[in-house]
């Protein structure tokens, strides 16, 4: 009886094995079909995003341009919206992170398909970045002399090398290289960090270099010649030699920080921004007409580049963060999933940035500290979430039509604003005498009042 049962069990196992061998290919084929269907659906979503503009992203760009115009022309009369003199956050301090954020999101849309030739894609990204950099030097290098003068031209020995567009160009090329060359895994909702782990490794690498140089670089005493008449301390030849006492490491003040030292050493002090915002600090005792007193510290007379080399590292990180928001946009289908992931990242960055600020890393735009980068990136992410919800989910596109138009023509508007071409053109229309124009009236009765 036992032998019969054992033979029966053996025959049963053989039949089950044969049946499994016959059925398994059918099951695998069914699973392959489901997987291919999912990939096709995801590809359709990607193609839809590629073939149409994201309205909320255009509105976001337009809002960035609008805020830039407001703070540029109204900041002198409303200091609360102008850049913070050193530590702290004002409205103007959110504009640059918004530009970098938008650049990162746009990169994810551009490279949402598999890059066929990495070398060609890299070359195109480099060309775009170089064009943007050169345009920035032309617009903010001192070639154009502002609304009070119709002259133009700049001495190449004193041309400003870095600025807003140059910073965007640097962040753009760093994020583009990460997107083109760093490997990534197949998208999974529960493994977002792991899918782009190499991007986050690049973020960690850039932040490590920034922290190492900011707190580890020794800053010695330094001198500079004051070629500008900001005070009465001017010698017979028109220059004054100022000495700044430092001999420290890890100082985050305006006088002895590592960022300024690196810019002075690599770029040269004559190629830095000549009117840094820290002159509005109480220590500098600057008068309403922009003159420094004889009692002002020597560093108040020194140039400083707020878009400098060291701070471009963390600015590039901000662009990579925007790139991750773009990945969510291109690789997730539902509005709810996108908004949940964006909100989670924004809150996470805000919490980490706030903790770092409480631990002693100040929120500083001029140094582009890590706390500033995280807090402003979170603010940009929250703003983008709100605009996406209003424009793309609820369909309030007509309400934001003006901002959307500005976003589609953001570079053209930026050129017109920074070059003051619109203001100069309006000054050409006057009543009887050239001084009786609308711009002169606004400056004399509103700005300087």
Secondary structure, DSSP 4 states (H G I P E B T S, - for coil): -HHHHHHHHHHHHHHHHHHHHHHHHHHHHHHHHHHHHHHHHHHHHHHHHHHS--HHHHHHHHHHHHHHHHHHHHTTT-TTTS--SSBS--GGGGHHHHHHHHHHHHHHHHT-SPPS-HHHHHHHHHHHHHHHHHHHHHHHSSSB--TT---B---TTS-----HHHHHHHHHHHHHHHHHHS--PPP-GGGHHHHTHHHHHHHHHHHHHHHHHHHHSEE--EEEEE-S-SSS---TTS-EEEEE---EES--SSSS-HHHHHHHHHT-GGGS-SS-GGGGSGGG---TTSPPPTTS-GGGGS---TT-TTHHHHHHHHHHHHHHHHHHHHH--SHHHHHHHHHHHHHHHHHHHHHHHHTT---BTTTT-HHHHHHHHHHHHHHHHHHIIIIIIS--TTTTHHHHHHHHTHHHHHHHHHTTHHHHHHHT-BSSSTT-BHHHHHIIIII--
